[in-house]
Amino acid sequence: MSTLMAASNREGKKLNDVIFQAGAAVRQAIAQHGSDAVVNGTLGSFALDDGSVACLPVVEKLFHALPMNEFVCYAPPVGLPGYKDAVIHAIFADQQPDAFIDAVASAGGTGAVHMAIANYSEPGDAVLTSDWRWDAYGALCSEIGRNLQTFSLFDGQRHFNVPHFQAMVNAVCRMQDSLLIILNTPAHNPTGFSLSSDEWDAVIDVTLAQARKGKKMTILVDIAYIDYAGEKNDVRSFMKKFTGLPDNVLILFAFSMSKGYTLYGQRAGALAALSCSKGVIEEFHHVVTYSARAAWSNVNRGAMTILTMIQNDKALQQELEREQRTVFETIRKRSGIFIKEASECQLPALPYQSGFFISIPAHDSAAVCNHLHEDLIFAGPLAMGVRFAVCSVSADKMTGVAAKIKKAFDVVGE
C-alpha cells in the first residue's frame, strides 16, 4: 500500500520532457562557452540569426498598443466576441468547405487537443495517431484515461503508410464504437512531413468505410505549423475535401497562435469543428464550452484581441502574411542547407517538406545527442530518433551540422 498522499490513479505520474531537459543543457553550454559557439537545435520557436526568439513585428506592434484592460479583464469561456470568426478565417482562408462550422477558445493548441480528446473519445478507449508524433499527445490521453495507439507514419519507401493506417483504424474500430484520429499536418512535428492530396483522399476513404458501418469517426487536424508550410491557400486546399461528409464523421482543427503569430507564451488557440449536421455543431458548442469553463475558465484576452484585429483589417492581414512569408523563406533556407548536406553525407533524415523540425531515425537517440554535445550541438532525443530544430539555427551555424550528426550516428553505431 502506498504511503503517498496523491490519489491511487496518480501514483507514478512524473513528467519526463526530454526537450526541456535538452534546453537546460543548452543554457549550461552557453554559460560556459558563449552563445556563438553553441548550436541550439532544441528550440521549438523561430529564432533570429543571433539565437533570440523572434516575434513578428506586426504582432509586437499591436501587442504594445493594447490598452491595459485588454490584459487584465476576463474574457468569456468561448472567447471574445469576434474571435470565433477570426479563428475560422485564420484556419480556412479561402478554402472553407460548405458545412456548419464553430470554434471555441482554448489555452493554446495543447488546450484544443485536450478538449478534442475529452469530448470525442470514450473513457478507456483508444485514440489513434502516428508513431512519429508530438510526445504530449500521450500525456494528454493518459491524463484523462484514454489510451494512445499509433500507426506507422512511413512505409518502406518513406511515403505515408496508408495500409498500416487502414489496418490500425480497422483494428481499433473492431474494439470500440467511435474513434478519434489525430493527424498533425501540414509541417508535421517532428518530421516536417505533410500529407499530399492523394494521401488525404485515402485517409477520408478509410474513415468513411468505418462510418458506413455505423462508427462515430472524428479526425482532429493539428495545424499548429500551417502558417509556415507554404502558400496559405495551397497548404489549406485539402480542407475542401471535407464537404459533404456524413453526419457521423466530424472534422476538428486544433488552432494555435503560438507558431503562426509568434505568441508562444500567451497560450491562445481554439478548437474548431466542421460538420454537415447543424445538430452536431450545436452539440460541439455546448460540450466544448463546458470543457473550457471547467479547465481554464477563459484564455488570454490580449492575444484574442490581436488575432481579431488582424483578421478584421486587410492591411494588417497583408502585413502579417508578408512577415510570415519572410520567416518561411528563412526556415526554408536553413532547412535546405541541412537537407543538402545530409544527402551528401548519407544521413538518412526523414522526408521533410516544411516546418520547424527535421528528424533522423535512431535506436539510441540519447546516445547520439550526448555525443553531439562534444561539438556543442544540441538536439532533441525522441523515442524513435533525433529531432533537430531548423527553425532556430542560423544558416551560418547550419553549415556542417548534418555531417557532425552523421559522425555521431557512426560513433554510437547507428
Long-range contacts (C-beta under 8 A, 24 or more apart in sequence): 15-139, 17-135, 18-135, 18-366, 18-380, 18-381, 18-382, 19-44, 19-135, 19-380, 19-387, 22-369, 22-378, 22-379, 22-380, 22-381, 25-373, 25-378, 26-378, 29-373, 29-376, 29-378, 33-376, 37-376, 38-376, 38-378, 39-375, 39-376, 39-377, 39-378, 39-393, 39-397, 39-401, 40-378, 40-389, 40-392, 40-393, 41-377, 41-378, 41-379, 41-380, 41-387, 41-388, 41-389, 41-390, 41-392, 41-393, 41-401, 42-378, 42-379, 42-380, 42-389, 42-392, 43-389, 43-391, 43-392, 44-189, 44-264, 44-356, 44-357, 44-389, 44-391, 44-392, 45-262, 45-264, 45-391, 45-392, 46-228, 46-259, 46-262, 46-327, 46-330, 46-331, 46-356, 46-391, 46-392, 47-391, 47-392, 47-393, 48-394, 49-394, 49-395, 49-396, 50-394, 51-392, 51-394, 53-262, 53-264, 54-262, 54-327, 55-262, 55-263, 56-261, 56-262, 56-320, 56-323, 56-324, 56-327, 57-323, 58-310, 58-316, 58-319, 58-320, 58-323, 59-261, 59-262, 59-263, 59-306, 59-320, 62-306, 62-309, 62-310, 62-316, 63-263, 63-302, 63-306, 66-302, 66-305, 66-306, 70-301, 70-302, 70-305, 71-301, 71-302, 73-301, 74-297, 74-298, 74-301, 75-105, 75-298, 75-299, 75-300, 75-301, 75-304, 76-298, 77-104, 77-105, 77-289, 77-292, 77-293, 77-297, 77-298, 78-104, 78-105, 78-285, 78-289, 78-292, 79-103, 79-104, 79-105, 79-270, 79-299, 79-304, 80-105, 80-301, 80-304, 80-305, 80-308, 82-308, 82-312, 83-270, 83-304, 83-307, 83-308, 84-270, 85-311, 86-304, 86-307, 86-308, 86-310, 86-311, 86-312, 87-255, 87-270, 87-272, 87-307, 88-272, 89-311, 90-255, 90-260, 90-307, 90-311, 91-223, 91-236, 91-239, 91-253, 91-255, 91-272, 92-236, 92-239, 93-232, 93-233, 93-236, 94-233, 94-236, 95-233, 95-236, 95-237, 95-239, 95-240, 96-239, 97-239, 97-240, 97-241, 97-242, 97-243, 97-274, 98-243, 98-244, 99-242, 99-243, 99-245, 99-274, 99-275, 99-276, 100-274, 100-275, 100-276, 100-277, 100-278, 100-280, 100-281, 101-272, 101-273, 101-274, 101-281, 102-272, 102-273, 102-281, 102-284, 102-285, 103-255, 103-270, 103-271, 103-272, 103-273, 104-270, 104-271, 104-284, 104-285, 104-288, 104-289, 104-292, 105-268, 105-269, 105-270, 105-292, 105-298, 105-299, 105-304, 106-254, 106-255, 106-269, 106-270, 106-271, 106-292, 106-299, 107-267, 107-268, 107-269, 107-295, 107-296, 107-299, 108-256, 108-257, 108-258, 108-267, 108-268, 108-269, 109-222, 109-224, 109-254, 109-255, 109-256, 109-258, 109-269, 110-136, 110-140, 110-269, 111-267, 111-269, 111-271, 111-292, 111-295, 111-296, 111-299, 112-252, 112-253, 112-254, 112-255, 112-256, 112-269, 112-270, 112-271, 113-137, 113-140, 113-182, 113-220, 113-222, 113-254, 114-140, 114-144, 114-291, 114-295, 115-271, 115-288, 115-291, 115-292, 115-295, 116-180, 116-182, 116-218, 116-220, 116-252, 116-254, 116-271, 117-141, 117-144, 117-146, 117-180, 118-144, 118-291, 119-284, 119-287, 119-288, 119-291, 120-178, 120-180, 120-218, 120-220, 120-250, 120-252, 121-146, 121-178, 121-179, 121-180, 121-218, 122-176, 122-177, 122-178, 125-176, 125-178, 125-179, 126-172, 126-175, 126-176, 126-179, 127-179, 127-180, 127-181, 127-182, 128-168, 128-169, 128-172, 128-179, 128-180, 128-181, 128-182, 129-181, 129-182, 129-183, 129-184, 130-183, 130-184, 130-188, 131-384, 132-188, 132-190, 132-191, 132-193, 132-350, 132-359, 132-384, 132-385, 133-182, 133-184, 133-189, 133-190, 134-184, 134-189, 134-190, 134-222, 135-382, 135-383, 137-182, 153-188, 153-191, 153-193, 154-193, 154-350, 154-351, 158-350, 158-351, 159-199, 160-193, 160-195, 160-196, 160-199, 160-202, 162-199, 162-202, 162-203, 162-206, 165-202, 165-203, 165-206, 166-202, 166-206, 169-206, 169-207, 169-210, 170-210, 173-210, 173-213, 173-215, 177-214, 177-215, 177-216, 178-215, 178-216, 178-217, 178-218, 179-210, 179-215, 179-216, 179-217, 179-218, 180-218, 180-219, 180-220, 181-207, 181-217, 181-218, 181-219, 181-220, 182-220, 182-222, 183-219, 183-220, 183-221, 183-222, 184-221, 184-222, 184-224, 185-221, 185-222, 185-223, 186-223, 186-225, 186-226, 186-229, 186-230, 186-235, 186-353, 186-354, 186-355, 187-225, 187-226, 187-228, 187-229, 187-353, 187-354, 187-355, 187-356, 188-225, 188-355, 189-224, 189-225, 189-355, 189-356, 189-357, 190-357, 190-359, 190-380, 190-382, 190-387, 191-350, 191-351, 191-352, 191-355, 191-357, 191-358, 191-359, 192-335, 192-350, 192-351, 192-352, 192-353, 192-354, 192-355, 192-356, 192-357, 192-358, 192-359, 192-390, 193-350, 193-351, 193-352, 193-353, 194-229, 194-235, 194-353, 194-354, 194-355, 195-238, 197-237, 197-238, 197-241, 200-238, 200-241, 201-241, 204-241, 204-245, 207-249, 208-245, 208-246, 208-249, 211-245, 211-246, 211-248, 211-249, 212-246, 214-248, 215-248, 216-248, 216-250, 217-248, 217-249, 217-250, 218-249, 218-250, 218-251, 218-252, 219-249, 219-250, 219-251, 219-252, 220-252, 220-253, 220-254, 221-251, 221-252, 221-253, 221-254, 222-254, 223-253, 223-254, 223-255, 223-256, 224-254, 224-256, 224-258, 224-259, 225-259, 225-260, 225-354, 225-355, 225-356, 226-260, 227-259, 227-260, 227-261, 227-324, 227-328, 228-259, 228-260, 228-324, 228-327, 228-328, 228-331, 228-354, 228-355, 228-356, 228-391, 229-328, 229-353, 229-354, 229-355, 230-328, 230-353, 230-354, 232-321, 242-274, 243-276, 244-276, 245-275, 245-276, 246-276, 247-275, 247-276, 247-277, 247-279, 247-280, 249-275, 250-274, 250-275, 250-280, 250-284, 251-275, 257-303, 257-306, 257-307, 259-356, 260-324, 261-303, 261-306, 261-307, 261-320, 263-303, 263-306, 266-300, 266-302, 266-303, 267-299, 267-300, 267-303, 268-299, 268-300, 268-303, 268-304, 268-307, 269-299, 328-354, 331-355, 331-356, 331-390, 331-391, 333-395, 334-390, 334-391, 334-393, 334-394, 334-395, 334-398, 335-390, 337-395, 337-398, 337-399, 338-388, 338-390, 338-398, 338-401, 338-402, 341-399, 341-400, 341-401, 341-402, 341-403, 342-402, 342-405, 342-406, 344-402, 344-403, 345-402, 345-403, 345-406, 346-406, 347-402, 347-403, 347-405, 347-406, 347-409, 349-402, 350-385, 355-391, 356-389, 356-390, 356-391, 356-392, 357-387, 357-388, 357-389, 357-390, 357-391, 358-387, 358-388, 358-390, 359-384, 359-385, 359-386, 359-387, 359-388, 360-385, 360-386, 360-388, 360-405, 360-409, 361-385, 362-386, 362-409, 362-414, 363-414, 364-412, 364-414, 367-412, 368-405, 368-408, 368-409, 368-412, 368-414, 369-408, 371-408, 371-411, 371-412, 372-404, 372-405, 372-408, 375-404, 375-408, 377-401, 377-404, 377-405, 379-405
